[in-house]
Amino acid sequence: MKSIRDRINDHLPIVLQLLSTVSLVAIALSAICGSQSLKELAGSHNIDGTEEFHRDHNH
């Protein structure tokens, strides 16, 4: 029969990999939400004619 310490050591890599994956998913979701918020913020601060200026400036 394995001790509790051995059982924990056997499962530790799996648990750490799961935590790593969950963390990466959380970071990705926060980046997506953050970019959408920035788009909305930028869109709400548009002044008349600003869009045309940016279009002409980029070409």
C-alpha positions in Angstrom: 0.0 0.0 0.0 1.3 3.4 -1.0 1.6 6.2 1.5 -0.3 9.4 1.1 2.9 11.2 0.1 3.5 8.7 -2.7 0.0 9.1 -4.0 0.4 12.9 -4.0 3.7 12.7 -5.8 2.1 10.4 -8.4 -0.7 12.9 -9.1 1.2 16.1 -8.7 2.4 16.4 -12.4 -1.2 16.0 -13.6 -2.5 18.5 -11.2 0.2 21.0 -12.1 -0.4 20.5 -15.9 -4.1 21.1 -15.3 -3.5 24.3 -13.4 -1.1 25.5 -16.1 -3.7 24.8 -18.8 -6.5 26.5 -16.8 -4.2 29.5 -16.3 -3.5 29.8 -20.0 -7.2 29.6 -20.9 -7.9 32.4 -18.3 -5.2 34.6 -19.8 -6.5 34.0 -23.3 -10.1 34.9 -22.3 -9.0 38.0 -20.5 -7.0 39.1 -23.5 -10.0 38.6 -25.8 -12.3 40.5 -23.4 -9.7 43.2 -23.0 -9.4 43.7 -26.8 -13.2 43.9 -27.2 -13.4 46.5 -24.4 -10.6 48.6 -26.1 -12.5 48.4 -29.4 -15.7 49.6 -27.7 -13.8 52.4 -25.9 -12.1 53.5 -29.1 -15.4 53.5 -31.0 -17.1 55.5 -28.3 -14.5 58.3 -28.5 -14.6 58.8 -32.3 -15.1 62.4 -33.2 -16.7 63.3 -36.6 -14.1 63.0 -39.3 -11.6 61.0 -37.2 -12.3 57.8 -39.1 -11.6 59.5 -42.5 -8.3 60.9 -41.1 -7.2 57.5 -40.0 -8.2 55.9 -43.3 -6.3 58.5 -45.3 -3.3 58.3 -42.9 -3.0 54.6 -43.3 -2.9 54.6 -47.1 
